[in-house]
Structure formats: structure tokens, C-alpha cells
Amino acid sequence: MIALTFRLLRQQGYSISSEVFNKFKDGEGNFRESLISNAHGLLSLYEACHLRCHGDAILEDALPFAITHLESIKESKVSTSLMKQVKRALKQPLRKGLPRLEARYYIPLYQEDPSHDEVLLALAKLDFNLLQEQHQKELGKITRWWKDIDVARKFPFARDRIVELFFWISGVYFEPEFAVARDILTKVIALTSILDDIYDVYGTLEELVIFTEAIEKWDVNAIDGLPEYMQAWFKVLLDVYDVVGNEVAMKERSYRLVYAKEAMKKQARVYFHEAKWFHTNYTPTLEEYMPLALLTTGYEMLAITSIVGMGNVVTKHAFEWLLGDCKILKASQIICRLMDDIASHQFEQKRGHVASAVELFMKEHGVSEQETEKELGKQVDDAWKDINEAFLHPTPVPVPILMRILNLSRVIHVLYSNGDNYTHSGSSLKDHVTSLFVSPLPMSCP
């Protein structure tokens, strides 16, 4: 009960001390043996550990203790439902999971519990299915837009991932009131995915120079001399941002469009900088690589654009805060960059790409790939602590704005914790998409 209470209070931003867990230790400073037989308690302790901040030393000790003993639970000693929860949690802790995916997984487990509340269960299923219907309509609309811009023919080199990208953005915000924001951000991330492939694998350096200048000018007349596919992409970009401009102007929020455009211009500039490294065979140091690589994640641009379509909770201060020394945003970028590099560096090297954090760290420190991934994994863990600390009261901006950055980080954990499931989307990502957008929960009880 203590671990559950601790987790719920930390989730709500209360700075409850982790010293409450000292009562679980014996006189020698070890966790009590009696905890081992309490599977529910161990699971709650494990989930609480993922809300840890810097300085929560007891939770640093508790996490491996909880993992070790959860992994050794005998299936004959606990209920089938609890065993499924344990296996799920070890693979996907709640703090780093997407709420909709976790709900989709948990509702059938709750139904298996003999003490479940029939009314609550029916309401949970109805809520899930109604929102799924809304998401299906949104996805249909986005898919028609994608087909209308003729991606398969005009950009055959690009990853055709519009459904996966809608999943990504529905992870950033799934709630029905964010339909407009979801539409804006899905189109922007889809265009950014093509843009990334233009700079990474298709455009020549000479073309990229003119292309980057055209984006900087944000003028359709600046695309003369560019190949047809670049002209086509740029026209779609201008159309999308024109629609966004009309949307925010109707609500007297036109200032937001300025921030969104500048974020996209900056994204093109950092992609170009990275492309120059590749085309000139320049290998940066890790110190040179990381500041640029954090920006090439696109997470600054996505964080800024994610709040463009939100309501009155967003003010000009929120945009300025994101552009300042924003610790939670940097933490999210670190999670994205390092998890992406760990998951995809071998594939990226084969298709031609600037060296990743993995190669650079191995080279500079003279260590193995396994040791490198372990060290970079520690940096990811530290970044999660920064995210957790950002939610402690008082927060610098309203919590709904912080939630966008937390959820961007969660999407990365889901997509990259076991390989690159975005580039190679036929694996677990396909199951996630089916769970959220295709298969409704059956309303009748078995």
C-alpha cells in the first residue's frame, strides 16, 4: 500500500520522500525477506521505482531487488491474472507506457478478477470503444490526405508510415478534446519523416543547399531549380501550415503559427548540418555530435508544434519556456536520441548515415558495444529522473503542457525499447495499431 500511495502521489506532482521505504529494510540495510513472498507488494514497489528522481538512493536499490524477485515468481503461487500483470510490467512499466495501450491490456485482466465491478468494467469498455471510433475517423481523414498528396509516387524513397505516425501522435495525446491538435501534429510529423529521408538518403548536397534556403525563406517562389520531389514536398508544407494558420487565427492565436514555422525551419537547418557531415565524410566527436543529434530527433519541433492546437492553457510563455533552457525537453531529446541510436545504429550504418552515439562512444572510450549500450542506458535512466522531477509542484508551466513531453518520451520507449519498431514496423507496432485502432473490446462478458 505504501508503494502504491507513493507512486500515485508522485504522479500527481507531490514531492513525497522516498525515505518512506526505509521501513522495508532490516537492521543491516537490506530489504526484508518477507517482501519476497508478497507479489502484489513487489509489483507496486517496482512501479514506484520508475517515479524516482535524482537522490532517491533507496529506489535505486529497490529496483533490481524488485526485478529479481518478480522474475523468479512461480506461476503456481499466484493467480493467472497477477502473473500476466507481472510479465507485462517487467516488459513495460506504467510510467513509461502509453495510457491507452496499458488500458487495452489491463481491462481484460480486470475482467478475469472475480471481484471486478460489472458497471465499472462496462463503462471502461464503452469509453475505450467510443474513443477508438473517433480515432478511426481521424485516421481515415489523415490517410485520405496522405493519399491525396501521392506519397507513394512523389516520394518513393520515403518510409510510408502514416498509420504508425498517427499511432505516435495519439500517444502524445489520445483524449477526444485534442482532435485538432492531433491532426496538426500528425501531418507535421509525417512531413518531417519524409524530410528526414530527403536529407538522409536521397538529396544531393547541392540540392539540399537550395532546399534548405527555400524552407528558410518560406516562399513558394524560392523553389525554382529544385527537383520535382522537393518542390512537391515544399508545396504540401506551405499548404499544411496555411491551414494551421487559419485554424489558430479563428481563435485569435496567430502568434502560435510563428513559433511552429520557426521550429520547422530550424529542423531543416539541423538536418542539413548533419547531411554536410555525411556528404563530406566528416566524423564528429561525441561532444560535437550530441547537441546537433538532440535537435535532429525532431523533439524540440514536435514539442513546440504539439501545443499549437491546444486550448487556452497554452500561452506565449509556454513557447518561450520550451525554447529556453528547458530541462524536461532536453531529457526527452536524450531519451529519443540514445534509444534510437542504440536500436537502429547498425541498420543506419548500412544505408549510409553519420556515425551514431554508439559508434562515437565506442571509438572515444575504447569499449565494447555492450558496455557502450549499458553506459548510454544509464544516461537514459537519468533523463527519466529529470522528467519525473519536472512534474513536482510547483511546475514551470501547466501540467497539460508537461504531459506532451512525457508522452513523447513514452512513445520512444514503446517504439525503441526492443529494436527500431518505427523503421521496421511489422513487429510489435503492428499489434499496437491493431489493439488501439482496429479491434474493439467485446462488450459482453464471457
N, C-alpha and C positions, 0 to 999 in steps of 0.2 A: 504493500500500500504506500509506503514511503517513496519508493522508486517511481510509482505511477504519479503520485502527487507532485513530486519534484519535476517530472517531465512535463506535466500539464502546466505547472506554474511557469517553468522556463519558456514553454511555447507561447505563453501569454505575455512574456516580457518581464516577469518578476525575477529579481536578482536573488533567488533563494540560494543559500550557501550549500555547497556540495559536502560540507562537513557533517550534514545530517546522516551521511552514510557511514560515519565512524562507528556507529553503534553496531554495524555488521562485522566489525573486526574484533579479533580476540586480543589478549594481552600482549601477544608478540607482533601485532600489526598485520596479521594475515586475516583474510576473510574466513568467517566461521564455516566449519564443515557442515553445519546444519542447513546452510543455504543450498547446498548441492542437491538436496532431495526436493527442493521447492521449485518445480519447473516454472510455475507462474511467476514467482518472485524473480527468478533468474532472467526470464524474458523481459520483465519490467525493468530490471536493472540494466540489461543490455540496451534496451531502447532509450533509457535515461542517459546512458553514456554518450549517445550521439547528440545530446544537447550541451555537451561540455564546452567550456570556454578556456582561455589560457589561465593556467594556475589551478585548474581542477585536478590536482595530482591524484586524488583518490579515485576519480573516474578513469584516469589513465591506467591505474592498476586494475580497476573493476572490469574494464572491457575485455582484456584477454582471459580473465577469470571466468566471466560470463560466457564468452565464446567457447572456451574449452569444455565447460560442463554442459552447455546446451548441445554441443556436438556429440557428447557421449551419452545423452539421454537414451534409455532403452524404450523402444516403441511400446513394449508390453506394460510399461509402468505409467503411461499417460494416455489420455483419450486421443482418438484419431484426429479430432479437431485441433487439439492443442499441439500435437506433433506437426500438423500441417502449418500451424502458425509459427512454430519454432523454425522449421525449414525455410519458410518464406522470409522470416525476419533475418536469418543468417545471410540470406541471399540479398535481401532488400530491406534495410532498416527504415522505419517510418519517416524519420526526419529527412532522409534523402530520397524518398519515394514520391511519386505523383499521387495526390489525394484521390483522384478519380480511379486510377489503376488499383490502388490499395482498397478502395471501397468495393470495386468489382470483384476483387479476390476475397474480401472478408465477408460480404453479405451471404454467400452460400455456406461459409463456415459457421456464421452465426445461426443460420437455419438448422444446421446439424446439432446445435446445442439444445438439449432437451428443455432448458429453462428459457428459451427465447420468447420474446413478446411478439405475438402474431400481428398486432396492429403496427408496431414499430417496424417489423420486417416488411409488411406490405407497403408501408409508406416509403421505406428506404428503396425498395424495388421500383415503386412508381416514380419516385424522384429521379432515380438513375435512368429509367427508360424514357421519361419525358425529356430530360436534358439530352439524352442520346438522339432523340428525334430532332431536336433543334440543331445539334451538331451535324447530323446527316444532311439537313437542308443547307447549312452553311458550307459544308464540304462540297455539296453538289454545285453550289453557286461558284465556289472557288475553282472547282475542276472545270466548269464551263469557261471561266475567264482564262484559265491555263490553256485550254484547247483553242480558244479564240486567238490567243497570241502565237499559236502554232509553234510551240516549243520544239516538238519532235523534228520538224523540218528546218526551222530557222536556227536552232541551236543543237544540232545533233551530237555535239561533243559534250553537252552538259548532262549532269545527273538529273534524270526525270523523276523527281521525288515529291510531287505536290501533296500527295496524301500523307507521306511521312512528315512533311513540313507543317501540315495542318495539325498533326499529332503533336509536334514540337510546340506549336503556339498554343494549342489547347492545354498543354502542360503549364504554360505561363499563366494563363487564366482560362478556367473552364466555366465559370459562372455565367448564367444567361445574360446578365446585365452588361457583359463585356463583349457582346456580339460585334459591335462596330470596331472596337479596339482589336479584336481577333482578326477581323477581315483585313484591316490595315496592315497589321504586323505579319500576317501570313503572306500577303502579296510582297511586302518588303523583303522578308527573309527568302522568298522564292526567287526574287530578282537578284538578291545578294548571292545566293547559291550559284546562279548562272554566272554572275560577275566574278566570283571566286574561280570558277573553272576557266573563264576567259583569261584571267591573269595567270592562273597556274599552269594550264596545259595547252592553250590554243593560240592566244595572241602573240605576234612577234613583238620584240621590244620597240621597234619603230612605230607599229600600230598602237601600242599601249601608251606611248608618249602623247600622241594626238588624242587618243580616247580619254586619258586622264584629264587633259586640258579641257576637253569638251564638257566633261562632268563638272569640272570646276566652274566653267562659265554658265552652266545650266541653261543653255540656249540651243534650240534645235538647229540653228544656222551654223553651229560650231562643228557639225559632224561631216561636213564636206571632206572628201578624201579618205574617209574611213571605209573599211569593208562593209558589205551589206549587213552581216550579222551584228556588228557593233552598232550600226545605225538603227537596226530593228530594236535592239535592247534599249538603246537610249530613248527612243520614241515611247516605248512602253513605260520606262521610268518616269518620263515627264507626264504621261497620261495618269499614272497612278498617283503621283504627288499633286497633280491638279485636282483630282477627285478628293484627296485628303484635305487639300486647301479649302475646297468648297464645304466640306464637312465641318471643319473647325471654324470657318468663317461664319456659318449659320449660328454657331453657339458663342460667337464673339471670343474665339480662342485662336485667332490667326497667328499670334506670336509663336504658337507651338510648331507651325509649319517651318518657321525659320530654323529652329533647332533640329528638326528632322532632316531638312535639306543639308545643313552643315555637317550633320553626322554621316550622311551618305557620301558627301564629298570627301570627308576625312577617311572613310572606309576605302574609297578608290585610291587615295594617296598612299595609304599604308600597303595596300595590295601591290601598287606599282613599285614601292620601295623594295618589297620582298621579291618581286619579279626581276628587278635590276640585279639583285644578289644572284638569282638563279642564272640569268642570261649572261652574266659576266663571270660565272663560276667562282663567286666570292663566298667564302665560308666565314661567317661572323663568329666572334667569341660568344660564349653563353651570355656574358654581360651585355653585349650588343644585341643579341637575339631576343632576349626576353621582353624588353619594353615594346619592341615592334610586334613580337608574337602575341602579346596580350591584346594588342589592338586588332591584329588580323583575325582573332577569334570572332570579331563582329559583335562582341557582347556589350561594348560601350554603345555602339549604334543601336543594337536591339533594345537595350535598357532605355535609352532616350526615346526611341520610337514607340516602345510599349506603353508609355504613359500619354502619348499624343491623343489617343482616342478615349481616354478615361474621363471621368466626370470632374466635378468641382474640387475634389480632394487634391487635384494636381494644380499647382501654381507655378509661376515663373521661378520661384525659389527652388522648386524640385529639380528643374532642368539645370540651374546653376550649380546646385549641390552635386548632381551627377557629374558635371564637368570639372568640379573641383577635386580636392584630394579625398576621393570617396572610397573609404576603406572596404566597404562591403562589395562595391563594384569591382575593385581590384581583386578581391578574394574570389569572386565569381569568375573573373577572367583567368585567374591562376588555375582554378579547378577545370575550366574548359580547356585551356591550352595544354596543361600537363596530362590530363586524362586522354585528350585527343592524341597527343604525341605518343603516349605510351601505347595506345590501342592501334594507331594507324601508321607508325613511322616506317615499318618495313614495306608496306604497300606504297606509301608516298615516295619512298626512295626508288622503287621500281618504275613508277610512272614519271619520275623526274620532278624533284621538288627540293627546295632549300633544306639543308640539314635541320633536324628537329632537336628539341631539348635533350632527347635520349642520346643521339649521336654526339652532340656537343659536350654533354656531361661526361660520357664515357671517355671521350678524347682528352678532355682537360683534367680529369681526375684519375685516369688510368685504371678504371674499374670495369667490372663486367656489366652486361646488360641487366642481369638480375639485380645486382647491387644498385645500379642506377635507378631502376624502376622502384626499388624499395625506398631510396632516398627521395625521389620525386613524389612518391606516395605520401611520405611524411609531410612534404610541403602542401599537398592537397588537404591532409588532415588539419594542418594549421590554418589553412584558408577557411575550412568549415568552422573552426573556432571563431575566426573573425566574423563570419556570417552570424553565428549564434550571438556573439556579443553585440552586434548591431541592433538586435531586437530587444535588448534590455532597456527598460524605461530609464530616463526619457529618451525617445528616439529623435534623430535629427529631422526626419520628415515623417508624415503619417505612415502607419504600418502597411496600408494597401500598396504604397509605392515600394516599400522594402520587400513585400511579398513577390513582386515581379522578379526581383533579383534572386531571391531564394528559389523561386520556381525555375528560373533559367538554369540555375545550378543543379537543381533536381533533375531536369531533363538530361543534362550532360551525364549525371551519374547513371541514369537509366539507360541511356544510349551507348555509353562508352565504358561501363564497368566490366564488360566481358567482350572486348573487341569493339571494332567500329561498326555499330549496327545502323549507322546512317548510310555510309557509302555502300555497305553490304547489307541491304535492308531485308533480305529474305529470311532472316533468322527470327530472333525474339521480337523484333519490331513488328513483324507481320502479325504475330499473336497479339501484341498490344493493340494494334489498329483494329483487329477483329473484335477484341474484347470491348473496346470503347465505342466503335462506330458501326459495327455490323450486327453483333449478337446481343439482343435484349435479354434481360433477366426474366426467366419464366415466372409469371405472377402466381400460378397455382402451386401449392405445396405438394411434394411427392407423397 
